[in-house]
Amino acid sequence: MARLRRPYLAGCPQHIIQRGNNREACFLADDDCASYLRYLEDAANGYEVAIHAFVLMTNHVHLLATPANKDGISRMMQALGRRYVQYFNHTYQRTGTLWEGRYKSTLVDSETYLFTVYRYIELNPVRANMVKHASQYIWSSYQYNGAGRTISLITPHPEYVALGDNHAERQSAYRDLFKGRMPQWELQSIRDATNRAWVLGSEQFKRNFESKTGRPAHPRQRDGDRKSSHWRNQRLWPH
């Protein structure tokens, strides 16, 4: 089966995941995380990609980003990958690949799923039992979005800006989003869409995407279980 091209719509953010090869660690020290974020900022600026959210886990990375053009994210990830791998291999006297093949990504409907993806990204350390609250994890954009720390890498999404009239109000409204746990169906829908390159959004958003791009936004329903007698009867005896 041909591999789906990554989804893209002008002005729409994307959720990106990149994992270490064989799920091995790609960050071994704080200096590694700091270097990665510095290289990410350089690449994002160079290819006109706005970074809204991120988290650096031990063996993978999540980003929420909006590119200014169709190739922005792919070029950013290529440049970032090359530079960080050179740094990592030199630092730890190793050779070979660091990342697990291509990064994965999905298009995010800003009106219905944007803050769900923000939460999904920044709650990763909590779900991994690394911290009790997102504010306790320093290698995450929650430090900017919820705690008010200056992070030059971050470009607030317009929906985040609309949370309040000033940064303090936005932080307060944003912190309210982190009360309670995310339901399992939300977690699974984000994972499925990102890993399979489907679109994460409302049905209307998906139809709009398909009409503009000619690319399917989600899996097509099949006729049914081909082994079932009901399916065979429907095929053999149409009515």
C-alpha positions as a Markdown table, in Angstrom:
| # | Residue | x | y | z |
|---|---|---|---|---|
| 1 | Met | 0.0 | 0.0 | 0.0 |
| 2 | Ala | 1.3 | 3.4 | -1.0 |
| 3 | Arg | 2.4 | 5.6 | 1.9 |
| 4 | Leu | 0.0 | 8.6 | 2.5 |
| 5 | Arg | 1.6 | 12.0 | 2.0 |
| 6 | Arg | 1.6 | 14.1 | 5.1 |
| 7 | Pro | -1.5 | 16.3 | 5.5 |
| 8 | Tyr | -1.2 | 20.0 | 5.0 |
| 9 | Leu | -3.5 | 23.0 | 4.9 |
| 10 | Ala | -2.3 | 26.6 | 5.0 |
| 11 | Gly | -2.5 | 28.1 | 8.4 |
| 12 | Cys | -3.3 | 24.9 | 10.2 |
| 13 | Pro | -1.1 | 23.6 | 13.0 |
| 14 | Gln | 0.4 | 20.1 | 13.1 |
| 15 | His | 1.1 | 17.6 | 15.8 |
| 16 | Ile | 4.5 | 16.0 | 15.3 |
| 17 | Ile | 6.1 | 13.0 | 17.0 |
| 18 | Gln | 9.7 | 11.9 | 16.5 |
| 19 | Arg | 11.0 | 8.8 | 18.4 |
| 20 | Gly | 14.4 | 7.5 | 19.2 |
| 21 | Asn | 15.5 | 4.5 | 17.1 |
| 22 | Asn | 14.2 | 1.3 | 18.7 |
| 23 | Arg | 12.7 | 3.5 | 21.4 |
| 24 | Glu | 16.2 | 4.1 | 22.8 |
| 25 | Ala | 17.0 | 7.3 | 24.7 |
| 26 | Cys | 17.7 | 10.4 | 22.6 |
| 27 | Phe | 18.2 | 12.7 | 25.7 |
| 28 | Leu | 20.6 | 11.6 | 28.4 |
| 29 | Ala | 21.2 | 14.9 | 30.2 |
| 30 | Asp | 19.8 | 18.4 | 30.6 |
| 31 | Asp | 22.5 | 19.7 | 28.2 |
| 32 | Asp | 21.0 | 17.5 | 25.5 |
| 33 | Cys | 17.6 | 19.0 | 26.0 |
| 34 | Ala | 18.9 | 22.5 | 26.0 |
| 35 | Ser | 20.9 | 21.9 | 22.8 |
| 36 | Tyr | 17.9 | 20.3 | 21.1 |
| 37 | Leu | 15.7 | 23.3 | 21.9 |
| 38 | Arg | 18.3 | 25.7 | 20.7 |
| 39 | Tyr | 18.7 | 23.8 | 17.4 |
| 40 | Leu | 14.9 | 23.6 | 17.1 |
| 41 | Glu | 14.6 | 27.4 | 17.5 |
| 42 | Asp | 17.2 | 28.0 | 14.8 |
| 43 | Ala | 15.5 | 25.6 | 12.4 |
| 44 | Ala | 12.0 | 26.9 | 13.1 |
| 45 | Asn | 13.1 | 30.5 | 12.4 |
| 46 | Gly | 15.0 | 29.5 | 9.3 |
| 47 | Tyr | 12.0 | 27.7 | 7.8 |
| 48 | Glu | 9.2 | 29.9 | 9.1 |
| 49 | Val | 7.6 | 27.5 | 11.5 |
| 50 | Ala | 5.8 | 28.7 | 14.6 |
| 51 | Ile | 6.3 | 26.4 | 17.6 |
| 52 | His | 3.3 | 26.5 | 20.0 |
| 53 | Ala | 4.0 | 23.6 | 22.3 |
| 54 | Phe | 6.6 | 20.9 | 22.9 |
| 55 | Val | 7.7 | 18.3 | 25.3 |
| 56 | Leu | 11.1 | 16.4 | 25.3 |
| 57 | Met | 10.7 | 13.0 | 26.8 |
| 58 | Thr | 13.6 | 10.5 | 27.3 |
| 59 | Asn | 13.1 | 8.8 | 24.0 |
| 60 | His | 10.8 | 10.9 | 21.9 |
| 61 | Val | 9.6 | 14.4 | 21.2 |
| 62 | His | 6.2 | 16.0 | 20.7 |
| 63 | Leu | 5.7 | 19.4 | 18.9 |
| 64 | Leu | 2.7 | 21.5 | 18.0 |
| 65 | Ala | 3.6 | 23.8 | 15.1 |
| 66 | Thr | 2.2 | 25.9 | 12.3 |
| 67 | Pro | 4.3 | 26.2 | 9.1 |
| 68 | Ala | 4.2 | 29.2 | 6.8 |
| 69 | Asn | 4.4 | 27.0 | 3.8 |
| 70 | Lys | 3.9 | 23.3 | 2.8 |
| 71 | Asp | 7.6 | 22.3 | 3.1 |
| 72 | Gly | 8.4 | 24.2 | 6.3 |
| 73 | Ile | 8.0 | 21.4 | 8.8 |
| 74 | Ser | 9.8 | 18.8 | 6.7 |
| 75 | Arg | 12.7 | 21.1 | 6.1 |
| 76 | Met | 12.8 | 22.1 | 9.8 |
| 77 | Met | 12.8 | 18.5 | 11.0 |
| 78 | Gln | 15.5 | 17.5 | 8.5 |
| 79 | Ala | 17.8 | 20.4 | 9.5 |
| 80 | Leu | 17.1 | 19.8 | 13.2 |
| 81 | Gly | 17.6 | 16.1 | 12.9 |
| 82 | Arg | 21.0 | 16.4 | 11.2 |
| 83 | Arg | 22.3 | 19.0 | 13.6 |
| 84 | Tyr | 21.2 | 17.2 | 16.8 |
| 85 | Val | 22.4 | 13.8 | 15.7 |
| 86 | Gln | 25.9 | 15.3 | 15.0 |
| 87 | Tyr | 25.8 | 16.9 | 18.5 |
| 88 | Phe | 24.6 | 13.7 | 20.2 |
| 89 | Asn | 27.0 | 11.3 | 18.4 |
| 90 | His | 29.9 | 13.6 | 19.1 |
| 91 | Thr | 29.0 | 14.1 | 22.8 |
| 92 | Tyr | 28.6 | 10.4 | 23.4 |
| 93 | Gln | 31.2 | 9.0 | 21.0 |
| 94 | Arg | 28.7 | 7.0 | 19.0 |
| 95 | Thr | 27.9 | 6.5 | 15.4 |
| 96 | Gly | 24.8 | 5.7 | 13.4 |
| 97 | Thr | 21.2 | 6.7 | 13.4 |
| 98 | Leu | 19.4 | 8.3 | 16.4 |
| 99 | Trp | 15.8 | 8.7 | 15.1 |
| 100 | Glu | 13.3 | 6.0 | 14.2 |
| 101 | Gly | 12.7 | 6.7 | 10.5 |
| 102 | Arg | 10.4 | 9.5 | 9.4 |
| 103 | Tyr | 8.7 | 11.7 | 12.0 |
| 104 | Lys | 4.9 | 11.3 | 12.2 |
| 105 | Ser | 2.4 | 14.1 | 12.0 |
| 106 | Thr | -1.2 | 15.0 | 11.8 |
| 107 | Leu | -3.2 | 18.1 | 10.9 |
| 108 | Val | -5.1 | 19.7 | 13.9 |
| 109 | Asp | -8.4 | 21.4 | 13.7 |
| 110 | Ser | -7.8 | 24.6 | 15.7 |
| 111 | Glu | -11.5 | 25.1 | 16.6 |
| 112 | Thr | -12.1 | 21.6 | 18.1 |
| 113 | Tyr | -8.8 | 19.9 | 18.9 |
| 114 | Leu | -6.1 | 22.5 | 19.4 |
| 115 | Phe | -6.2 | 22.7 | 23.2 |
| 116 | Thr | -6.7 | 19.0 | 23.4 |
| 117 | Val | -3.4 | 18.5 | 21.6 |
| 118 | Tyr | -1.7 | 21.2 | 23.9 |
| 119 | Arg | -2.8 | 19.1 | 26.9 |
| 120 | Tyr | -1.9 | 15.8 | 25.3 |
| 121 | Ile | 1.7 | 17.1 | 24.7 |
| 122 | Glu | 2.3 | 18.8 | 28.0 |
| 123 | Leu | 0.7 | 16.0 | 30.1 |
| 124 | Asn | 3.1 | 13.4 | 28.7 |
| 125 | Pro | 5.4 | 13.5 | 31.7 |
| 126 | Val | 2.4 | 13.1 | 34.0 |
| 127 | Arg | 1.1 | 10.1 | 32.2 |
| 128 | Ala | 4.6 | 8.6 | 32.3 |
| 129 | Asn | 4.6 | 9.1 | 36.1 |
| 130 | Met | 7.7 | 11.3 | 35.9 |
| 131 | Val | 6.0 | 14.2 | 37.7 |
| 132 | Lys | 2.7 | 14.8 | 39.5 |
| 133 | His | 1.8 | 18.0 | 37.6 |
| 134 | Ala | 2.8 | 19.4 | 34.2 |
| 135 | Ser | 4.3 | 22.5 | 35.9 |
| 136 | Gln | 7.0 | 20.3 | 37.5 |
| 137 | Tyr | 8.5 | 19.2 | 34.2 |
| 138 | Ile | 11.0 | 21.8 | 32.9 |
| 139 | Trp | 11.5 | 20.5 | 29.4 |
| 140 | Ser | 7.9 | 21.3 | 28.3 |
| 141 | Ser | 6.2 | 24.4 | 26.9 |
| 142 | Tyr | 3.9 | 24.4 | 29.9 |
| 143 | Gln | 6.6 | 26.4 | 31.5 |
| 144 | Tyr | 5.6 | 29.2 | 29.1 |
| 145 | Asn | 1.9 | 28.5 | 28.5 |
| 146 | Gly | 0.9 | 27.8 | 32.1 |
| 147 | Ala | 3.8 | 29.1 | 34.3 |
| 148 | Gly | 4.8 | 32.3 | 32.5 |
| 149 | Arg | 8.5 | 31.5 | 32.0 |
| 150 | Thr | 10.1 | 33.3 | 29.0 |
| 151 | Ile | 10.9 | 30.8 | 26.2 |
| 152 | Ser | 11.9 | 32.5 | 23.0 |
| 153 | Leu | 11.2 | 29.4 | 21.0 |
| 154 | Ile | 7.4 | 29.7 | 21.6 |
| 155 | Thr | 5.1 | 31.6 | 19.3 |
| 156 | Pro | 1.6 | 31.7 | 20.9 |
| 157 | His | -1.2 | 30.4 | 18.7 |
| 158 | Pro | -4.0 | 32.9 | 18.1 |
| 159 | Glu | -6.4 | 30.6 | 20.1 |
| 160 | Tyr | -4.0 | 30.8 | 23.0 |
| 161 | Val | -3.8 | 34.6 | 22.7 |
| 162 | Ala | -7.6 | 34.8 | 22.8 |
| 163 | Leu | -7.7 | 33.2 | 26.2 |
| 164 | Gly | -7.1 | 36.6 | 27.9 |
| 165 | Asp | -6.2 | 40.2 | 27.5 |
| 166 | Asn | -2.7 | 39.8 | 28.9 |
| 167 | His | -0.2 | 37.0 | 29.5 |
| 168 | Ala | -1.3 | 36.6 | 33.2 |
| 169 | Glu | -4.9 | 36.1 | 32.2 |
| 170 | Arg | -3.9 | 33.6 | 29.5 |
| 171 | Gln | -1.8 | 31.6 | 31.9 |
| 172 | Ser | -4.6 | 31.4 | 34.4 |
| 173 | Ala | -7.2 | 30.3 | 31.7 |
| 174 | Tyr | -4.7 | 27.8 | 30.4 |
| 175 | Arg | -4.0 | 26.3 | 33.8 |
| 176 | Asp | -7.7 | 25.7 | 34.2 |
| 177 | Leu | -7.5 | 23.4 | 31.1 |
| 178 | Phe | -5.3 | 21.1 | 33.1 |
| 179 | Lys | -7.7 | 20.2 | 35.8 |
| 180 | Gly | -8.7 | 16.6 | 35.6 |
| 181 | Arg | -7.4 | 13.8 | 33.4 |
| 182 | Met | -7.9 | 13.4 | 29.6 |
| 183 | Pro | -10.4 | 10.7 | 28.7 |
| 184 | Gln | -8.9 | 7.6 | 27.1 |
| 185 | Trp | -10.9 | 8.2 | 23.8 |
| 186 | Glu | -9.2 | 11.6 | 23.4 |
| 187 | Leu | -5.7 | 10.1 | 23.9 |
| 188 | Gln | -6.4 | 7.3 | 21.5 |
| 189 | Ser | -7.9 | 9.6 | 18.8 |
| 190 | Ile | -4.7 | 11.8 | 18.9 |
| 191 | Arg | -2.4 | 8.7 | 18.8 |
| 192 | Asp | -4.3 | 7.1 | 15.9 |
| 193 | Ala | -4.5 | 10.3 | 13.8 |
| 194 | Thr | -0.8 | 11.1 | 14.3 |
| 195 | Asn | 0.6 | 7.6 | 13.8 |
| 196 | Arg | -1.5 | 7.0 | 10.7 |
| 197 | Ala | -1.3 | 10.5 | 9.1 |
| 198 | Trp | -5.0 | 11.1 | 9.4 |
| 199 | Val | -6.6 | 14.5 | 10.1 |
| 200 | Leu | -7.6 | 15.3 | 13.7 |
| 201 | Gly | -10.8 | 17.4 | 13.6 |
| 202 | Ser | -14.5 | 17.7 | 13.2 |
| 203 | Glu | -16.3 | 16.0 | 10.3 |
| 204 | Gln | -16.8 | 19.4 | 8.7 |
| 205 | Phe | -13.1 | 20.1 | 9.0 |
| 206 | Lys | -12.3 | 16.8 | 7.4 |
| 207 | Arg | -14.7 | 17.3 | 4.5 |
| 208 | Asn | -13.1 | 20.8 | 3.9 |
| 209 | Phe | -9.7 | 19.2 | 3.9 |
| 210 | Glu | -10.6 | 16.6 | 1.4 |
| 211 | Ser | -12.3 | 19.0 | -0.9 |
| 212 | Lys | -9.2 | 21.3 | -0.9 |
| 213 | Thr | -6.6 | 18.6 | -1.2 |
| 214 | Gly | -8.2 | 15.6 | -2.8 |
| 215 | Arg | -6.5 | 13.4 | -0.1 |
| 216 | Pro | -8.6 | 11.3 | 2.4 |
| 217 | Ala | -8.8 | 12.7 | 5.9 |
| 218 | His | -9.6 | 9.5 | 7.6 |
| 219 | Pro | -9.9 | 5.7 | 6.9 |
| 220 | Arg | -12.8 | 4.7 | 4.6 |
| 221 | Gln | -15.3 | 2.3 | 6.1 |
| 222 | Arg | -15.2 | -1.0 | 4.5 |
| 223 | Asp | -18.1 | -3.0 | 3.2 |
| 224 | Gly | -18.0 | -5.2 | 6.2 |
| 225 | Asp | -16.5 | -8.5 | 7.3 |
| 226 | Arg | -15.8 | -10.3 | 4.1 |
| 227 | Lys | -16.1 | -13.7 | 6.0 |
| 228 | Ser | -19.6 | -13.0 | 7.3 |
| 229 | Ser | -22.6 | -14.6 | 5.6 |
| 230 | His | -24.4 | -11.2 | 5.7 |
| 231 | Trp | -21.6 | -9.6 | 3.6 |
| 232 | Arg | -21.6 | -12.5 | 1.2 |
| 233 | Asn | -25.3 | -12.4 | 0.8 |
| 234 | Gln | -25.3 | -8.7 | 0.2 |
| 235 | Arg | -22.7 | -9.1 | -2.5 |
| 236 | Leu | -24.3 | -12.2 | -4.2 |
| 237 | Trp | -27.9 | -11.1 | -4.0 |
| 238 | Pro | -28.1 | -7.3 | -4.4 |
| 239 | His | -31.5 | -5.7 | -3.9 |
